[in-house]
Amino acid sequence: MQVVVIGSGYVGLVAAACFAEGGHRVLGVDVDAAKVESLRCGRSPIYEPGLDELLARHLASGALRFSTSLKDGIADADAAFICVGTPQSEDGSADMKYVLTVAGQIGEAMALRPADAKPLIVVDKSTVPVGTAAHVHAEIQARAERPFEVVSNPEFLREGSAIQDFLEPDRVVVGCHSDHAETVMKALYQPFLDRSKGKWFRMDPPSAELTKYAANAMLALRISFINEIANLAESVGADVDHVKTAIGADHRIGPAFLNPGPGFGGSCFPKDLQALLKVGREQGHPLMTLATTVEANRHQKQVLLRKVKEHFNVKPGVPAPLKGRRFALWGLAFKAHTDDIRESMALELIEGLVNLGAEVVVHDFAAMDAVKARIGSKVRYAGTPLEACEGADALLIATEWPQYREADLDAVAKVLKARRMFDGRNLFRPEAMEARGWTYHSLGRRAVEGQ
C-alpha cells in the first residue's frame, strides 16, 4: 500500500521505517529540511535500537523516501498518518496546533487526488485528546472535495523497544466508522499481526483516543504504587523484591511494571497524565487516583537525593553542605536503550547535588549529547563508567543500562574514594554488596553499611 507519514519524530520515524519493513511504499514528510536531508542519507535524529538498520535497508530498496512536501504523496496514498508533536500546554492540555495545521494541509492537498479515488484514510497516530478525530475531520472537510475518513490509531511503543513493539504488536487499536477504513488499516498491519498473533480492536474514534491515555495512566499508576510500597518496605524492614515477586505471581496482577525506581519520566507518561487530568476536570470527573499518582511520582524523583542528604548528614540552612564532595552519576536518560532525557530523574538529581555544592561527573551510553545541550558545563562528562568514578565520594545509578549491572565493581571500588553506592535501579543485591564491603543504598531493601 501507499503510505504517507507526516512528522519524522519518534513515532513518525519508527512508523515509516516499520511500514516499509512490512512491504508498503512509504513517504516520510517533515518541515525540517535539514532533518529530511539527514534522513535521506540514512542518519536518524533519534537513538532507537534497530532503527538505523531499517532506514538503510529501505532507503536502498526505494520502499522508503523522505520529503519536505506533503503534496508529493497525497495524490496516490491509501493512508496518511499524522505523527506530529502534541506538546503540553501551560494548563496541562495537549497543544493541538501542529495536528490541526497538518490536517488543513492534507485538506488542501486532497485536490491532487483523482476524482474517482477511494477515500483517503487520514490516521491520527499522535497521542491526542478525546474528540480530536472530529476536529481533524472538520479541518480537512473545510478544504477538501475528495472523499476521506479520519481514523484514530494510537501507538503503544516503548522507547528502546519501539521497533519490536511495532513489528510484533500485542494489539492494534483502530477507531473508525467504515468497513473501508478498517480494510485499509488491516492491510497495513496484517504483516505485523501475522508475526505476533496480536489482537485487533475496532472501535469508535473517541474510545480509541481514550484507550491510549488510559493505558499510560494504568502503567504510571503501577509504577507509583510499587515505588510507594518500596518506600514503606524500607521503613518496616521488608524486602520489596520478595513483595513484588509474590504479588506479581497473582494472575490478576502480573509482574509487569512492578520494579521500583526513581520515578517515571520520558515524553509520554508525564504529558499524557496531565492531559488526561485536564480532560477529567473539564468533564466534571476529577481523576483523583491519577492526581495522586502524579504527586507520588514527583516525590519519588527526589528519592536518591534524599538518601544522599541523609547519608552525608546534610542539614537545612547550611550553605553548600556538599562542597568538596564529588559524585559519579551513571545514567542520564529516563530509561535504558534511549537518548531521551525528557522528565529524567537524573536531571533533577544533578540540579539538587549542584545546588548543595557538589561536583558531579556523569556517564550515559546514549544521552550525553542531549544533556550537554541542556545543561552544558554544569557537570563533567566521562567517556566511560569507570572514568566517571575516579576520585568520587560515591556512585549514583539513575538509569538501568545493562552494562552497568555487568560492571567490574572491584575496578570501580579501586577508583572511588570509598565503596559507596546509591542504586536507584536495584541492580545489585544488598547481601552481595555487603559481602564485598560496600555501603549500599537501594530502593525498598535494607541499607548496607560497609567498611
NULOFI-651333 format. One record per residue (C-alpha): x, y, z negated. Coordinates in steps of 0.5 Angstrom, whole numbers. Layout:
BEGIN
ZAPA     px     py     pz
ZAPA      X      Y      Z
...
This chain:
BEGIN
ZAPA     px     py     pz
ZAPA      0      0      0
ZAPA      2      7      1
ZAPA      3     11     -6
ZAPA      5     18     -8
ZAPA      8     19    -15
ZAPA      8     26    -17
ZAPA     13     28    -22
ZAPA     19     25    -23
ZAPA     20     25    -30
ZAPA     20     19    -35
ZAPA     13     16    -33
ZAPA     13     18    -26
ZAPA     20     16    -24
ZAPA     19      9    -27
ZAPA     12      8    -24
ZAPA     15     10    -17
ZAPA     21      5    -18
ZAPA     17     -1    -20
ZAPA     11      0    -15
ZAPA     17      0    -10
ZAPA     19     -7    -13
ZAPA     12     -9    -12
ZAPA     12     -9     -5
ZAPA      9     -2     -4
ZAPA     11      4      0
ZAPA     13     10     -5
ZAPA     14     17     -4
ZAPA     16     21    -10
ZAPA     15     28    -11
ZAPA     18     33    -15
ZAPA     18     41    -15
ZAPA     25     41    -18
ZAPA     29     41    -11
ZAPA     36     39    -15
ZAPA     33     33    -18
ZAPA     30     31    -12
ZAPA     37     31     -8
ZAPA     40     28    -14
ZAPA     35     22    -14
ZAPA     36     21     -6
ZAPA     43     20     -8
ZAPA     41     15    -13
ZAPA     42     19    -19
ZAPA     37     18    -24
ZAPA     36     24    -29
ZAPA     34     20    -35
ZAPA     37     14    -38
ZAPA     33      7    -38
ZAPA     36      0    -37
ZAPA     35     -3    -30
ZAPA     32      4    -27
ZAPA     39      5    -23
ZAPA     39     -1    -20
ZAPA     31     -1    -18
ZAPA     33      6    -15
ZAPA     39      4    -11
ZAPA     35     -2     -8
ZAPA     29      1     -6
ZAPA     32      7     -3
ZAPA     37      3      1
ZAPA     31     -1      4
ZAPA     27      5      5
ZAPA     21      3      1
ZAPA     22      9     -4
ZAPA     23     16     -2
ZAPA     23     23     -5
ZAPA     21     30     -3
ZAPA     19     37     -6
ZAPA     13     37     -1
ZAPA      6     34     -3
ZAPA      4     34      4
ZAPA      9     29      6
ZAPA      5     23      3
ZAPA     -2     25      2
ZAPA     -5     24      9
ZAPA     -4     17      9
ZAPA     -4     15      2
ZAPA     -8     10     -1
ZAPA     -7     13     -8
ZAPA     -4     19    -11
ZAPA     -1     18    -18
ZAPA     -1     25    -23
ZAPA      5     24    -27
ZAPA      7     31    -29
ZAPA      8     33    -37
ZAPA      3     35    -42
ZAPA      7     39    -47
ZAPA      4     40    -54
ZAPA      1     47    -54
ZAPA      1     51    -61
ZAPA     -6     49    -63
ZAPA     -3     41    -62
ZAPA     -7     40    -56
ZAPA     -4     37    -50
ZAPA     -3     43    -45
ZAPA     -6     41    -38
ZAPA     -4     47    -34
ZAPA      1     42    -30
ZAPA     -4     37    -29
ZAPA     -9     41    -26
ZAPA     -4     45    -22
ZAPA     -3     38    -18
ZAPA    -10     37    -18
ZAPA    -11     43    -14
ZAPA     -5     42     -9
ZAPA     -8     35     -8
ZAPA    -15     38     -6
ZAPA    -11     43     -1
ZAPA     -7     37      2
ZAPA    -13     33      3
ZAPA    -15     37      9
ZAPA     -9     33     12
ZAPA    -13     26     12
ZAPA    -16     23     18
ZAPA    -24     25     17
ZAPA    -25     17     17
ZAPA    -20     16     12
ZAPA    -22     11      6
ZAPA    -23     15     -1
ZAPA    -16     17     -4
ZAPA    -15     14    -11
ZAPA    -13     20    -15
ZAPA    -10     17    -21
ZAPA     -9     20    -28
ZAPA     -2     17    -30
ZAPA      0     23    -35
ZAPA     -3     22    -42
ZAPA     -9     27    -42
ZAPA    -15     28    -47
ZAPA    -21     25    -46
ZAPA    -25     29    -41
ZAPA    -19     30    -36
ZAPA    -21     26    -30
ZAPA    -28     30    -30
ZAPA    -23     37    -30
ZAPA    -19     34    -25
ZAPA    -24     32    -20
ZAPA    -27     39    -20
ZAPA    -21     42    -19
ZAPA    -20     37    -12
ZAPA    -27     38    -10
ZAPA    -27     45    -10
ZAPA    -22     45     -5
ZAPA    -23     38     -1
ZAPA    -28     36      4
ZAPA    -25     29      5
ZAPA    -27     23      0
ZAPA    -23     22     -6
ZAPA    -24     19    -13
ZAPA    -21     20    -20
ZAPA    -18     14    -24
ZAPA    -15     14    -31
ZAPA    -10      9    -31
ZAPA     -6     10    -38
ZAPA      1      8    -39
ZAPA      4      4    -44
ZAPA     11      4    -43
ZAPA     16      3    -49
ZAPA     23      8    -48
ZAPA     28      3    -47
ZAPA     24     -3    -44
ZAPA     20      1    -39
ZAPA     22     -3    -33
ZAPA     20     -9    -36
ZAPA     13     -7    -39
ZAPA     11     -4    -32
ZAPA     13    -10    -28
ZAPA     11    -15    -33
ZAPA      5    -11    -37
ZAPA      1    -15    -42
ZAPA     -5    -11    -40
ZAPA     -7     -6    -35
ZAPA    -13     -1    -36
ZAPA    -17      3    -31
ZAPA    -22      8    -32
ZAPA    -26      8    -25
ZAPA    -33      9    -23
ZAPA    -33      5    -16
ZAPA    -31     -2    -14
ZAPA    -27      1     -8
ZAPA    -23      5    -13
ZAPA    -22     -2    -17
ZAPA    -20     -6    -11
ZAPA    -14     -1     -9
ZAPA    -12     -1    -17
ZAPA    -12     -8    -17
ZAPA     -8     -9    -10
ZAPA     -3     -4    -13
ZAPA     -2     -8    -20
ZAPA     -3    -15    -18
ZAPA      4    -17    -16
ZAPA      6    -15    -24
ZAPA      0    -18    -26
ZAPA      1    -25    -23
ZAPA      8    -25    -26
ZAPA      6    -23    -33
ZAPA     -1    -26    -33
ZAPA     -3    -20    -36
ZAPA    -10    -18    -38
ZAPA    -14    -13    -33
ZAPA    -19     -8    -36
ZAPA    -24     -4    -32
ZAPA    -28      1    -36
ZAPA    -30      9    -35
ZAPA    -25     14    -35
ZAPA    -27     17    -42
ZAPA    -26     10    -45
ZAPA    -19      9    -41
ZAPA    -17     16    -44
ZAPA    -18     15    -51
ZAPA    -15      8    -51
ZAPA     -8     11    -49
ZAPA     -9     15    -55
ZAPA    -12     10    -60
ZAPA     -6      5    -58
ZAPA     -1     10    -60
ZAPA     -5     12    -66
ZAPA     -5      5    -69
ZAPA      2      4    -68
ZAPA      4     10    -71
ZAPA      0      8    -77
ZAPA      3      1    -78
ZAPA     10      5    -78
ZAPA      8     10    -83
ZAPA      5      4    -87
ZAPA     11      0    -87
ZAPA     15      6    -89
ZAPA     11      7    -95
ZAPA     11      0    -97
ZAPA     18      0    -96
ZAPA     19      6   -101
ZAPA     15      3   -106
ZAPA     19     -3   -106
ZAPA     25      0   -108
ZAPA     21      3   -114
ZAPA     18     -3   -116
ZAPA     24     -8   -115
ZAPA     21    -11   -109
ZAPA     25    -13   -102
ZAPA     21    -10    -96
ZAPA     24    -16    -92
ZAPA     20    -21    -95
ZAPA     14    -17    -96
ZAPA     14    -15    -88
ZAPA     15    -23    -86
ZAPA     10    -25    -91
ZAPA      4    -20    -89
ZAPA      6    -21    -81
ZAPA      5    -28    -81
ZAPA     -2    -27    -82
ZAPA     -5    -27    -75
ZAPA    -10    -22    -76
ZAPA     -4    -17    -78
ZAPA      2    -20    -74
ZAPA      9    -18    -74
ZAPA     10    -12    -69
ZAPA     12     -5    -72
ZAPA     13     -7    -79
ZAPA     20     -5    -79
ZAPA     22      0    -84
ZAPA     26      6    -81
ZAPA     27     14    -82
ZAPA     20     15    -78
ZAPA     17     15    -71
ZAPA     20     20    -66
ZAPA     20     21    -58
ZAPA     16     24    -53
ZAPA      9     20    -55
ZAPA      7     19    -62
ZAPA      8     26    -65
ZAPA      5     29    -59
ZAPA     -1     24    -58
ZAPA     -3     24    -65
ZAPA     -3     32    -65
ZAPA     -7     32    -59
ZAPA    -12     26    -62
ZAPA    -13     30    -68
ZAPA    -15     36    -65
ZAPA    -20     33    -61
ZAPA    -23     30    -67
ZAPA    -23     37    -70
ZAPA    -27     40    -64
ZAPA    -32     34    -64
ZAPA    -33     35    -72
ZAPA    -30     28    -73
ZAPA    -23     29    -77
ZAPA    -19     23    -77
ZAPA    -17     23    -84
ZAPA    -13     17    -83
ZAPA     -9     19    -77
ZAPA     -7     26    -81
ZAPA     -4     22    -87
ZAPA      0     18    -82
ZAPA      3     25    -79
ZAPA      4     27    -86
ZAPA      7     21    -88
ZAPA     12     21    -82
ZAPA     14     28    -84
ZAPA     16     26    -91
ZAPA     20     19    -88
ZAPA     24     23    -83
ZAPA     28     26    -89
ZAPA     29     19    -93
ZAPA     36     19    -91
ZAPA     38     26    -93
ZAPA     34     25   -100
ZAPA     39     18   -101
ZAPA     45     22    -99
ZAPA     43     28   -104
ZAPA     41     23   -110
ZAPA     48     19   -109
ZAPA     52     26   -109
ZAPA     48     29   -114
ZAPA     46     35   -110
ZAPA     43     40   -115
ZAPA     38     45   -113
ZAPA     40     52   -112
ZAPA     48     50   -112
ZAPA     51     53   -105
ZAPA     54     49   -100
ZAPA     54     43   -105
ZAPA     57     38   -100
ZAPA     62     43    -98
ZAPA     69     39    -96
ZAPA     65     32    -95
ZAPA     65     29    -88
ZAPA     59     24    -86
ZAPA     59     20    -80
ZAPA     53     19    -76
ZAPA     51     13    -72
ZAPA     45     14    -67
ZAPA     42     21    -64
ZAPA     37     18    -60
ZAPA     30     17    -63
ZAPA     31      9    -62
ZAPA     36      5    -58
ZAPA     36      4    -51
ZAPA     34     11    -49
ZAPA     37     18    -49
ZAPA     31     21    -51
ZAPA     32     26    -58
ZAPA     25     29    -58
ZAPA     23     29    -65
ZAPA     29     25    -67
ZAPA     30     24    -75
ZAPA     38     25    -73
ZAPA     37     32    -71
ZAPA     33     33    -78
ZAPA     39     30    -82
ZAPA     44     34    -78
ZAPA     41     40    -80
ZAPA     40     38    -87
ZAPA     47     36    -88
ZAPA     50     42    -85
ZAPA     46     47    -89
ZAPA     49     43    -95
ZAPA     56     45    -93
ZAPA     58     38    -90
ZAPA     62     37    -84
ZAPA     58     32    -79
ZAPA     61     27    -74
ZAPA     56     24    -69
ZAPA     56     18    -64
ZAPA     51     15    -60
ZAPA     51     11    -54
ZAPA     47     15    -49
ZAPA     44     21    -53
ZAPA     51     25    -54
ZAPA     50     30    -48
ZAPA     43     31    -50
ZAPA     45     33    -57
ZAPA     51     37    -54
ZAPA     46     41    -50
ZAPA     41     42    -56
ZAPA     46     44    -62
ZAPA     53     45    -59
ZAPA     58     45    -64
ZAPA     54     45    -70
ZAPA     57     38    -70
ZAPA     63     34    -68
ZAPA     63     29    -62
ZAPA     66     22    -63
ZAPA     68     18    -57
ZAPA     67     11    -61
ZAPA     63      9    -67
ZAPA     70      8    -70
ZAPA     73     14    -69
ZAPA     66     18    -72
ZAPA     68     14    -79
ZAPA     75     17    -79
ZAPA     76     20    -86
ZAPA     69     21    -87
ZAPA     66     20    -94
ZAPA     60     16    -92
ZAPA     57     13    -86
ZAPA     50     14    -84
ZAPA     46     10    -79
ZAPA     40     13    -76
ZAPA     39      9    -69
ZAPA     38      1    -68
ZAPA     43      0    -63
ZAPA     45     -7    -63
ZAPA     52     -5    -62
ZAPA     52     -2    -69
ZAPA     50     -8    -72
ZAPA     55    -12    -69
ZAPA     61     -7    -71
ZAPA     67    -10    -75
ZAPA     65     -7    -82
ZAPA     72     -9    -84
ZAPA     75     -4    -79
ZAPA     70      1    -81
ZAPA     72      1    -88
ZAPA     79      2    -87
ZAPA     78      9    -84
ZAPA     73     11    -88
ZAPA     75     15    -95
ZAPA     70     10    -98
ZAPA     66      4    -97
ZAPA     59      8    -97
ZAPA     54      7    -92
ZAPA     46     10    -92
ZAPA     43      5    -87
ZAPA     36      8    -84
ZAPA     35      2    -80
ZAPA     37     -4    -85
ZAPA     42     -7    -80
ZAPA     45    -11    -86
ZAPA     43    -15    -92
ZAPA     45    -12    -99
ZAPA     48    -18   -101
ZAPA     52    -19    -96
ZAPA     55    -12    -96
ZAPA     55    -13   -104
ZAPA     60    -19   -103
ZAPA     64    -14    -98
ZAPA     65     -9   -103
ZAPA     60     -3   -100
ZAPA     56      2   -103
ZAPA     50      1    -99
ZAPA     43      4    -99
ZAPA     38      2    -94
ZAPA     30      2    -94
ZAPA     26     -2    -98
ZAPA     31     -6   -101
ZAPA     35     -6   -108
ZAPA     41     -1   -107
ZAPA     48     -4   -108
ZAPA     54      0   -112
ZAPA     61     -3   -109
ZAPA     68     -2   -112
